[in-house]
């Protein structure tokens, strides 16, 4: 009934008592409307189970491949470092071996040549007669025009050489003076004339051999025996 009157009043413009008793509902000005809740869109997977399994298997294979490559690179780097260290060690060992061999050869050569230098006086004594005869045959013939000369030698060598000098200076007119000197080695001799001298000195030969040896060897690693001046 009230609704009928309300509808009728709104049509006829007449107000009834009930119109003044109706509760007034306040409406706030500018009240914001509640936002509507948006539900998330559900995306249905487009991959099948077989495709997901294949992708997983491929990812595992790629991971293992990367691991193998990294392991190979690490092993290669370690191998290169080991080879470099080995080459350095081999080079150092080779240098040490070369120095050791060089020093050993120097010592061996020094020992041999030192023995040779020490043996020169004995060799000169053993071959003194033959060497002096050869020296006379080379030196005396060009001196046939020299008026005088002297021969200084060890007393034990005079008799053998005197027999040789006669035929070499026969009819030359050269006067020969013999001087015996016991201080000379058996293989030493000094032939003196007006303008010169011809010498054979065993000690000088030994010194010359020793100097030649020292010029070829390292004195710090080689010790040579001093040539002896045995008479």
PASEBA-466982 format. One record per residue: x, y, z of N, C-alpha, C in turn. Coordinates in nm, 3 decimals. Layout:
{site {X,Y,Z},{X,Y,Z},{X,Y,Z}}
...
This chain:
{site {0.082,-0.119,0.000},{0.000,0.000,0.000},{0.086,0.125,0.000}}
{site {0.188,0.117,0.082},{0.278,0.234,0.089},{0.347,0.257,-0.042}}
{site {0.380,0.145,-0.100},{0.445,0.157,-0.231},{0.347,0.212,-0.334}}
{site {0.222,0.170,-0.322},{0.123,0.221,-0.417},{0.104,0.370,-0.401}}
{site {0.102,0.416,-0.274},{0.086,0.558,-0.250},{0.206,0.637,-0.299}}
{site {0.322,0.572,-0.279},{0.443,0.642,-0.323},{0.444,0.660,-0.471}}
{site {0.407,0.554,-0.537},{0.403,0.562,-0.683},{0.298,0.662,-0.727}}
{site {0.182,0.661,-0.653},{0.075,0.753,-0.690},{0.114,0.896,-0.661}}
{site {0.184,0.918,-0.545},{0.225,1.053,-0.512},{0.325,1.105,-0.611}}
{site {0.414,1.019,-0.653},{0.514,1.065,-0.748},{0.452,1.099,-0.880}}
{site {0.335,1.038,-0.903},{0.268,1.067,-1.031},{0.182,1.192,-1.019}}
{site {0.109,1.200,-0.901},{0.015,1.311,-0.887},{0.075,1.434,-0.827}}
{site {0.194,1.420,-0.762},{0.259,1.534,-0.701},{0.212,1.562,-0.562}}
{site {0.130,1.468,-0.503},{0.078,1.485,-0.367},{0.167,1.410,-0.273}}
{site {0.200,1.474,-0.158},{0.285,1.411,-0.058},{0.198,1.355,0.051}}
{site {0.228,1.241,0.098},{0.157,1.177,0.208},{0.244,1.179,0.331}}
{site {0.181,1.145,0.448},{0.257,1.142,0.574},{0.365,1.039,0.573}}
{site {0.338,0.935,0.507},{0.441,0.829,0.503},{0.566,0.875,0.430}}
{site {0.547,0.975,0.346},{0.667,1.023,0.272},{0.766,1.090,0.364}}
{site {0.708,1.152,0.473},{0.799,1.220,0.565},{0.860,1.126,0.666}}
{site {0.805,1.006,0.684},{0.859,0.909,0.779},{0.960,0.814,0.717}}
{site {0.974,0.818,0.590},{1.070,0.725,0.524},{1.213,0.761,0.560}}
{site {1.289,0.662,0.594},{1.431,0.692,0.630},{1.508,0.752,0.513}}
{site {1.591,0.845,0.554},{1.675,0.913,0.452},{1.812,0.842,0.447}}
{site {1.845,0.800,0.334},{1.977,0.733,0.316},{2.076,0.834,0.262}}
{site {2.176,0.867,0.345},{2.274,0.968,0.296},{2.364,0.910,0.187}}
{site {2.388,0.990,0.091},{2.479,0.949,-0.020},{2.596,1.047,-0.022}}
{site {2.709,0.993,0.002},{2.829,1.079,0.004},{2.862,1.124,-0.136}}
{site {2.891,1.255,-0.143},{2.927,1.308,-0.274},{3.070,1.266,-0.311}}
{site {3.084,1.230,-0.435},{3.219,1.193,-0.485},{3.271,1.062,-0.431}}
{site {3.178,0.979,-0.380},{3.226,0.850,-0.327},{3.283,0.766,-0.440}}
{site {3.406,0.706,-0.416},{3.474,0.624,-0.519},{3.408,0.489,-0.528}}
{site {3.401,0.444,-0.646},{3.345,0.314,-0.670},{3.450,0.208,-0.641}}
{site {3.404,0.096,-0.587},{3.498,-0.012,-0.557},{3.551,-0.071,-0.687}}
{site {3.687,-0.086,-0.691},{3.743,-0.144,-0.815},{3.702,-0.288,-0.828}}
{site {3.683,-0.321,-0.948},{3.647,-0.459,-0.974},{3.771,-0.548,-0.966}}
{site {3.756,-0.662,-0.905},{3.867,-0.757,-0.893},{3.886,-0.831,-1.026}}
{site {4.017,-0.820,-1.077},{4.047,-0.884,-1.205},{4.111,-1.019,-1.177}}
{site {4.049,-1.119,-1.219},{4.104,-1.253,-1.201},{4.218,-1.276,-1.301}}
{site {4.335,-1.337,-1.251},{4.446,-1.364,-1.344},{4.404,-1.463,-1.452}}
{site {4.463,-1.438,-1.567},{4.433,-1.526,-1.679},{4.511,-1.655,-1.666}}
{site {4.445,-1.758,-1.677},{4.509,-1.889,-1.668},{4.560,-1.930,-1.806}}
{site {4.695,-1.952,-1.810},{4.757,-1.992,-1.938},{4.771,-2.143,-1.938}}
{site {4.710,-2.199,-2.030},{4.716,-2.345,-2.040},{4.846,-2.383,-2.111}}
{site {4.933,-2.472,-2.050},{5.059,-2.512,-2.116},{5.032,-2.567,-2.255}}
{site {5.123,-2.520,-2.346},{5.110,-2.565,-2.485},{5.208,-2.676,-2.519}}
{site {5.299,-2.718,-2.418},{5.398,-2.825,-2.442},{5.343,-2.955,-2.387}}
{site {5.375,-3.057,-2.460},{5.335,-3.190,-2.414},{5.439,-3.244,-2.316}}
{site {5.406,-3.349,-2.249},{5.498,-3.412,-2.154},{5.622,-3.465,-2.225}}
{site {5.604,-3.520,-2.342},{5.720,-3.573,-2.418},{5.815,-3.461,-2.456}}
{site {5.757,-3.344,-2.496},{5.841,-3.230,-2.532},{5.917,-3.178,-2.411}}
{site {5.853,-3.172,-2.294},{5.922,-3.128,-2.173},{6.034,-3.224,-2.136}}
{site {6.010,-3.354,-2.148},{6.114,-3.452,-2.119},{6.231,-3.438,-2.217}}
{site {6.200,-3.417,-2.344},{6.306,-3.399,-2.444},{6.388,-3.274,-2.415}}
{site {6.321,-3.165,-2.376},{6.393,-3.041,-2.343},{6.481,-3.061,-2.221}}
{site {6.431,-3.135,-2.121},{6.512,-3.163,-2.002},{6.634,-3.246,-2.037}}
{site {6.614,-3.347,-2.120},{6.727,-3.432,-2.161},{6.831,-3.350,-2.238}}
{site {6.784,-3.265,-2.327},{6.876,-3.180,-2.405},{6.955,-3.086,-2.314}}
{site {6.885,-3.030,-2.214},{6.954,-2.940,-2.120},{7.060,-3.015,-2.042}}
{site {7.030,-3.138,-2.000},{7.132,-3.218,-1.929},{7.251,-3.247,-2.019}}
{site {7.223,-3.282,-2.144},{7.333,-3.311,-2.237},{7.419,-3.188,-2.261}}
{site {7.355,-3.072,-2.278},{7.431,-2.949,-2.297},{7.515,-2.916,-2.174}}
{site {7.459,-2.941,-2.056},{7.536,-2.917,-1.933},{7.656,-3.008,-1.924}}
{site {7.636,-3.137,-1.957},{7.750,-3.229,-1.954},{7.854,-3.193,-2.060}}
{site {7.809,-3.147,-2.176},{7.902,-3.105,-2.280},{7.985,-2.985,-2.235}}
{site {7.920,-2.890,-2.170},{7.993,-2.773,-2.119},{8.093,-2.816,-2.012}}
{site {8.052,-2.908,-1.925},{8.143,-2.957,-1.821},{8.264,-3.026,-1.883}}
{site {8.239,-3.110,-1.987},{8.351,-3.179,-2.052},{8.446,-3.080,-2.119}}
{site {8.390,-2.976,-2.181},{8.475,-2.876,-2.245},{8.558,-2.800,-2.142}}
{site {8.494,-2.762,-2.032},{8.569,-2.692,-1.927},{8.675,-2.782,-1.866}}
{site {8.642,-2.910,-1.847},{8.742,-3.003,-1.793},{8.857,-3.022,-1.890}}
{site {8.825,-3.031,-2.021},{8.930,-3.046,-2.121},{9.020,-2.922,-2.125}}
{site {8.958,-2.802,-2.116},{9.037,-2.678,-2.116},{9.126,-2.671,-1.993}}
{site {9.073,-2.710,-1.878},{9.153,-2.710,-1.755},{9.269,-2.809,-1.765}}
{site {9.239,-2.930,-1.817},{9.344,-3.031,-1.832},{9.451,-2.985,-1.931}}
{site {9.407,-2.919,-2.040},{9.503,-2.869,-2.138},{9.593,-2.762,-2.077}}
{site {9.533,-2.671,-1.999},{9.613,-2.567,-1.935},{9.713,-2.627,-1.836}}
{site {9.667,-2.724,-1.757},{9.757,-2.790,-1.662},{9.867,-2.865,-1.735}}
{site {9.832,-2.929,-1.847},{9.933,-3.000,-1.924},{10.037,-2.905,-1.982}}
{site {9.989,-2.790,-2.033},{10.083,-2.690,-2.086},{10.177,-2.640,-1.977}}
{site {10.122,-2.614,-1.858},{10.207,-2.569,-1.747},{10.309,-2.676,-1.709}}
{site {10.264,-2.801,-1.707},{10.356,-2.910,-1.671},{10.464,-2.925,-1.776}}
{site {10.427,-2.914,-1.904},{10.527,-2.924,-2.011},{10.626,-2.808,-2.006}}
{site {10.575,-2.689,-1.977},{10.665,-2.573,-1.966},{10.764,-2.592,-1.851}}
{site {10.713,-2.638,-1.738},{10.802,-2.663,-1.624},{10.903,-2.773,-1.657}}
{site {10.856,-2.876,-1.728},{10.946,-2.985,-1.765},{11.054,-2.937,-1.861}}
{site {11.016,-2.852,-1.958},{11.114,-2.799,-2.052},{11.218,-2.712,-1.981}}
{site {11.172,-2.631,-1.886},{11.267,-2.550,-1.809},{11.363,-2.639,-1.731}}
{site {11.308,-2.744,-1.669},{11.392,-2.835,-1.592},{11.490,-2.907,-1.683}}
{site {11.444,-2.951,-1.801},{11.533,-3.019,-1.895},{11.643,-2.925,-1.945}}
{site {11.604,-2.801,-1.971},{11.705,-2.704,-2.017},{11.811,-2.680,-1.910}}
{site {11.765,-2.664,-1.786},{11.860,-2.642,-1.676},{11.948,-2.766,-1.657}}
{site {11.887,-2.884,-1.665},{11.965,-3.007,-1.651},{12.067,-3.020,-1.763}}
{site {12.026,-2.984,-1.885},{12.118,-2.991,-1.998},{12.235,-2.895,-1.981}}
{site {12.204,-2.774,-1.933},{12.311,-2.677,-1.909},{12.408,-2.728,-1.802}}
{site {12.352,-2.785,-1.695},{12.438,-2.838,-1.590},{12.522,-2.954,-1.642}}
{site {12.461,-3.042,-1.722},{12.536,-3.155,-1.777},{12.644,-3.106,-1.872}}
{site {12.612,-3.004,-1.952},{12.711,-2.949,-2.045},{12.829,-2.889,-1.970}}
{site {12.796,-2.815,-1.863},{12.905,-2.757,-1.783},{12.990,-2.866,-1.717}}
{site {12.923,-2.971,-1.667},{12.997,-3.079,-1.602},{13.086,-3.151,-1.702}}
{site {13.033,-3.178,-1.822},{13.113,-3.246,-1.925},{13.229,-3.157,-1.969}}
{site {13.201,-3.028,-1.984},{13.306,-2.936,-2.027},{13.418,-2.930,-1.922}}
{site {13.380,-2.922,-1.797},{13.482,-2.921,-1.691},{13.559,-3.052,-1.687}}
{site {13.488,-3.164,-1.705},{13.556,-3.294,-1.703},{13.654,-3.305,-1.820}}
{site {13.612,-3.259,-1.939},{13.702,-3.264,-2.055},{13.822,-3.173,-2.034}}
{site {13.798,-3.055,-1.974},{13.910,-2.966,-1.947},{14.008,-3.031,-1.850}}
{site {13.953,-3.094,-1.746},{14.042,-3.159,-1.650},{14.119,-3.274,-1.715}}
{site {14.050,-3.352,-1.797},{14.117,-3.464,-1.864},{14.225,-3.415,-1.959}}
{site {14.187,-3.315,-2.041},{14.287,-3.262,-2.134},{14.403,-3.199,-2.059}}
{site {14.371,-3.129,-1.951},{14.478,-3.069,-1.872},{14.570,-3.174,-1.812}}
{site {14.512,-3.286,-1.765},{14.594,-3.392,-1.709},{14.686,-3.453,-1.814}}
{site {14.629,-3.482,-1.933},{14.709,-3.543,-2.040},{14.821,-3.449,-2.085}}
{site {14.784,-3.324,-2.111},{14.886,-3.231,-2.158},{14.985,-3.196,-2.047}}
{site {14.939,-3.199,-1.923},{15.031,-3.176,-1.813},{15.134,-3.288,-1.805}}
{site {15.086,-3.411,-1.823},{15.179,-3.525,-1.824},{15.275,-3.513,-1.942}}
{site {15.224,-3.470,-2.056},{15.312,-3.453,-2.172},{15.418,-3.346,-2.147}}
{site {15.373,-3.234,-2.086},{15.470,-3.129,-2.056},{15.575,-3.176,-1.957}}
{site {15.530,-3.257,-1.860},{15.626,-3.308,-1.762},{15.719,-3.412,-1.822}}
{site {15.671,-3.479,-1.929},{15.753,-3.586,-1.991},{15.849,-3.533,-2.096}}
{site {15.837,-3.406,-2.134},{15.924,-3.352,-2.239},{16.073,-3.368,-2.206}}
{site {16.118,-3.336,-2.085},{16.262,-3.353,-2.058},{16.309,-3.497,-2.078}}
{site {16.230,-3.593,-2.031},{16.270,-3.733,-2.048},{16.272,-3.773,-2.195}}
{site {16.173,-3.726,-2.270},{16.170,-3.755,-2.414},{16.291,-3.692,-2.484}}
{site {16.326,-3.573,-2.440},{16.444,-3.508,-2.500},{16.571,-3.586,-2.469}}
{site {16.583,-3.639,-2.349},{16.701,-3.719,-2.316},{16.708,-3.846,-2.400}}
{site {16.591,-3.910,-2.416},{16.591,-4.035,-2.492},{16.626,-4.014,-2.638}}
{site {16.581,-3.901,-2.693},{16.602,-3.877,-2.836},{16.700,-3.763,-2.860}}
{site {16.777,-3.732,-2.759},{16.868,-3.617,-2.772},{16.970,-3.636,-2.882}}
{site {17.031,-3.754,-2.891},{17.135,-3.776,-2.991},{17.078,-3.759,-3.132}}
{site {16.966,-3.825,-3.160},{16.908,-3.813,-3.294},{16.864,-3.671,-3.326}}
{site {16.807,-3.602,-3.228},{16.762,-3.466,-3.252},{16.880,-3.371,-3.275}}
{site {16.986,-3.390,-3.199},{17.103,-3.304,-3.218},{17.172,-3.331,-3.352}}
{site {17.176,-3.456,-3.392},{17.233,-3.487,-3.524},{17.150,-3.421,-3.634}}
{site {17.017,-3.426,-3.620},{16.931,-3.363,-3.720},{16.950,-3.212,-3.720}}
{site {16.969,-3.154,-3.602},{16.992,-3.010,-3.593},{17.123,-2.971,-3.660}}
{site {17.225,-3.051,-3.639},{17.355,-3.021,-3.702},{17.344,-3.029,-3.854}}
{site {17.276,-3.128,-3.906},{17.264,-3.142,-4.051},{17.187,-3.025,-4.112}}
{site {17.103,-2.962,-4.035},{17.026,-2.849,-4.088},{17.100,-2.716,-4.070}}
{site {17.172,-2.701,-3.959},{17.230,-2.570,-3.928},{17.370,-2.552,-3.987}}
{site {17.455,-2.653,-3.983},{17.597,-2.634,-4.017},{17.626,-2.614,-4.166}}
{site {17.561,-2.685,-4.259},{17.599,-2.664,-4.401},{17.591,-2.520,-4.447}}
{site {17.489,-2.440,-4.413},{17.491,-2.300,-4.456},{17.601,-2.217,-4.392}}
{site {17.671,-2.270,-4.289},{17.773,-2.194,-4.218},{17.915,-2.226,-4.267}}
{site {17.926,-2.286,-4.382},{18.061,-2.321,-4.430},{18.145,-2.197,-4.462}}
{site {18.079,-2.084,-4.481},{18.153,-1.960,-4.510},{18.184,-1.880,-4.386}}
{site {18.136,-1.928,-4.273},{18.161,-1.856,-4.148},{18.301,-1.894,-4.097}}
{site {18.381,-1.796,-4.058},{18.518,-1.827,-4.016},{18.525,-1.904,-3.885}}
{site {18.434,-1.879,-3.792},{18.444,-1.944,-3.662},{18.305,-1.954,-3.599}}
{site {18.290,-2.061,-3.520},{18.167,-2.078,-3.443},{18.198,-2.162,-3.320}}
{site {18.111,-2.154,-3.222},{18.128,-2.232,-3.100},{18.004,-2.318,-3.078}}
{site {18.030,-2.437,-3.021},{17.921,-2.530,-2.992},{17.926,-2.562,-2.845}}
{site {17.819,-2.523,-2.774},{17.811,-2.546,-2.630},{17.709,-2.656,-2.606}}
{site {17.750,-2.763,-2.534},{17.663,-2.879,-2.516},{17.701,-2.956,-2.392}}
{site {17.618,-3.059,-2.361},{17.647,-3.146,-2.247},{17.767,-3.234,-2.280}}
{site {17.855,-3.262,-2.183},{17.977,-3.339,-2.211},{17.950,-3.476,-2.274}}
{site {17.839,-3.541,-2.239},{17.814,-3.675,-2.293},{17.778,-3.674,-2.441}}
{site {17.748,-3.560,-2.497},{17.707,-3.552,-2.637},{17.819,-3.509,-2.730}}
{site {17.935,-3.470,-2.676},{18.040,-3.413,-2.760},{18.098,-3.516,-2.857}}
{site {18.127,-3.634,-2.809},{18.194,-3.733,-2.896},{18.110,-3.766,-3.018}}
{site {17.981,-3.791,-2.999},{17.896,-3.828,-3.112},{17.882,-3.713,-3.211}}
{site {17.869,-3.590,-3.161},{17.850,-3.477,-3.251},{17.980,-3.436,-3.319}}
{site {18.091,-3.456,-3.252},{18.219,-3.416,-3.311},{18.247,-3.499,-3.437}}
{site {18.207,-3.624,-3.436},{18.226,-3.708,-3.554},{18.140,-3.659,-3.671}}
{site {18.025,-3.600,-3.639},{17.934,-3.553,-3.745},{17.976,-3.417,-3.800}}
{site {18.029,-3.331,-3.714},{18.062,-3.195,-3.757},{18.176,-3.197,-3.858}}
{site {18.275,-3.288,-3.841},{18.390,-3.293,-3.932},{18.346,-3.304,-4.078}}
{site {18.269,-3.407,-4.117},{18.227,-3.418,-4.257},{18.141,-3.301,-4.303}}
{site {18.058,-3.244,-4.214},{17.971,-3.135,-4.256},{18.049,-3.007,-4.287}}
{site {18.159,-2.983,-4.216},{18.239,-2.861,-4.237},{18.372,-2.892,-4.304}}
{site {18.383,-3.007,-4.370},{18.509,-3.047,-4.434},{18.550,-2.946,-4.542}}
{site {18.677,-2.906,-4.536},{18.735,-2.811,-4.632},{18.664,-2.676,-4.631}}
{site {18.595,-2.643,-4.521},{18.529,-2.513,-4.515},{18.617,-2.407,-4.452}}
{site {18.715,-2.447,-4.377},{18.801,-2.352,-4.308},{18.737,-2.294,-4.184}}
{site {18.620,-2.343,-4.146},{18.551,-2.291,-4.027},{18.614,-2.351,-3.902}}
{site {18.654,-2.262,-3.812},{18.712,-2.307,-3.685},{18.600,-2.331,-3.583}}
{site {18.595,-2.452,-3.526},{18.488,-2.490,-3.432},{18.547,-2.498,-3.292}}
{site {18.482,-2.427,-3.197},{18.523,-2.431,-3.058},{18.416,-2.507,-2.979}}
{site {18.459,-2.614,-2.909},{18.366,-2.697,-2.832},{18.369,-2.653,-2.686}}
{site {18.250,-2.630,-2.631},{18.239,-2.587,-2.491},{18.146,-2.685,-2.420}}
{site {18.203,-2.759,-2.326},{18.123,-2.854,-2.249},{18.063,-2.784,-2.126}}
{site {17.932,-2.808,-2.105},{17.861,-2.746,-1.991},{17.772,-2.852,-1.929}}
{site {17.811,-2.895,-1.808},{17.732,-2.998,-1.739},{17.596,-2.946,-1.691}}
{site {17.581,-2.814,-1.690},{17.452,-2.757,-1.646},{17.344,-2.771,-1.754}}
{site {17.384,-2.801,-1.875},{17.287,-2.818,-1.982},{17.227,-2.957,-1.978}}
{site {17.103,-2.969,-2.024},{17.041,-3.100,-2.039},{17.106,-3.172,-2.155}}
{site {17.093,-3.306,-2.156},{17.159,-3.385,-2.260},{17.110,-3.347,-2.400}}
{site {16.987,-3.301,-2.411},{16.934,-3.265,-2.542},{16.948,-3.119,-2.576}}
{site {17.017,-3.040,-2.491},{17.033,-2.897,-2.518},{17.163,-2.871,-2.591}}
{site {17.161,-2.765,-2.674},{17.282,-2.726,-2.746},{17.270,-2.579,-2.784}}
{site {17.383,-2.510,-2.794},{17.387,-2.370,-2.836},{17.499,-2.355,-2.937}}
{site {17.463,-2.321,-3.060},{17.561,-2.297,-3.167},{17.565,-2.147,-3.189}}
{site {17.684,-2.088,-3.165},{17.697,-1.942,-3.170},{17.799,-1.906,-3.277}}
{site {17.766,-1.808,-3.358},{17.860,-1.751,-3.455},{17.853,-1.601,-3.447}}
{site {17.922,-1.534,-3.536},{17.941,-1.391,-3.521},{17.809,-1.314,-3.522}}
{site {17.715,-1.354,-3.604},{17.593,-1.276,-3.621},{17.467,-1.345,-3.568}}
{site {17.484,-1.450,-3.490},{17.363,-1.514,-3.441},{17.388,-1.637,-3.357}}
{site {17.280,-1.701,-3.315},{17.286,-1.818,-3.228},{17.170,-1.911,-3.263}}
{site {17.196,-2.041,-3.262},{17.092,-2.143,-3.278},{17.087,-2.223,-3.149}}
{site {16.967,-2.229,-3.087},{16.954,-2.294,-2.957},{16.853,-2.407,-2.964}}
{site {16.881,-2.506,-2.882},{16.779,-2.608,-2.851},{16.776,-2.621,-2.700}}
{site {16.665,-2.572,-2.638},{16.654,-2.564,-2.493},{16.532,-2.646,-2.449}}
{site {16.560,-2.757,-2.376},{16.452,-2.844,-2.332},{16.355,-2.771,-2.240}}
{site {16.405,-2.690,-2.149},{16.318,-2.617,-2.057},{16.227,-2.520,-2.132}}
{site {16.280,-2.453,-2.234},{16.199,-2.360,-2.312},{16.090,-2.434,-2.389}}
{site {16.124,-2.555,-2.435},{16.023,-2.636,-2.505},{15.909,-2.670,-2.409}}
{site {15.945,-2.711,-2.287},{15.842,-2.743,-2.188},{15.755,-2.624,-2.155}}
{site {15.816,-2.505,-2.140},{15.740,-2.384,-2.110},{15.649,-2.348,-2.228}}
{site {15.701,-2.365,-2.350},{15.619,-2.334,-2.467},{15.498,-2.427,-2.475}}
{site {15.519,-2.556,-2.444},{15.408,-2.650,-2.444},{15.306,-2.611,-2.337}}
{site {15.356,-2.577,-2.220},{15.265,-2.539,-2.111},{15.187,-2.413,-2.145}}
{site {15.251,-2.313,-2.204},{15.180,-2.191,-2.242},{15.074,-2.219,-2.348}}
{site {15.107,-2.309,-2.441},{15.009,-2.344,-2.543},{14.888,-2.414,-2.481}}
{site {14.916,-2.499,-2.380},{14.806,-2.569,-2.312},{14.720,-2.469,-2.237}}
{site {14.782,-2.378,-2.164},{14.707,-2.281,-2.087},{14.623,-2.189,-2.174}}
{site {14.668,-2.162,-2.295},{14.590,-2.077,-2.385},{14.462,-2.145,-2.432}}
{site {14.458,-2.279,-2.425},{14.339,-2.353,-2.470},{14.249,-2.395,-2.355}}
{site {14.298,-2.393,-2.232},{14.222,-2.444,-2.119},{14.192,-2.332,-2.020}}
{site {14.099,-2.362,-1.931},{14.061,-2.268,-1.827},{14.150,-2.290,-1.705}}
{site {14.234,-2.194,-1.670},{14.324,-2.214,-1.555},{14.251,-2.241,-1.424}}
{site {14.124,-2.194,-1.411},{14.051,-2.213,-1.287},{14.009,-2.358,-1.266}}
{site {13.989,-2.432,-1.375},{13.945,-2.571,-1.363},{14.053,-2.671,-1.400}}
{site {14.170,-2.622,-1.441},{14.278,-2.712,-1.485},{14.407,-2.675,-1.413}}
{site {14.469,-2.771,-1.354},{14.597,-2.750,-1.287},{14.703,-2.832,-1.359}}
{site {14.801,-2.762,-1.413},{14.907,-2.829,-1.488},{15.030,-2.848,-1.401}}
{site {15.097,-2.957,-1.428},{15.223,-2.981,-1.358},{15.331,-2.893,-1.415}}
{site {15.417,-2.845,-1.331},{15.527,-2.762,-1.378},{15.629,-2.851,-1.448}}
{site {15.675,-2.807,-1.568},{15.778,-2.886,-1.636},{15.906,-2.890,-1.554}}
{site {15.964,-3.006,-1.543},{16.086,-3.020,-1.463},{16.207,-2.999,-1.551}}
{site {16.312,-2.951,-1.491},{16.437,-2.924,-1.563},{16.542,-3.023,-1.524}}
{site {16.509,-3.154,-1.537},{16.605,-3.258,-1.504},{16.723,-3.249,-1.597}}
{site {16.838,-3.267,-1.544},{16.959,-3.259,-1.625},{16.990,-3.396,-1.679}}
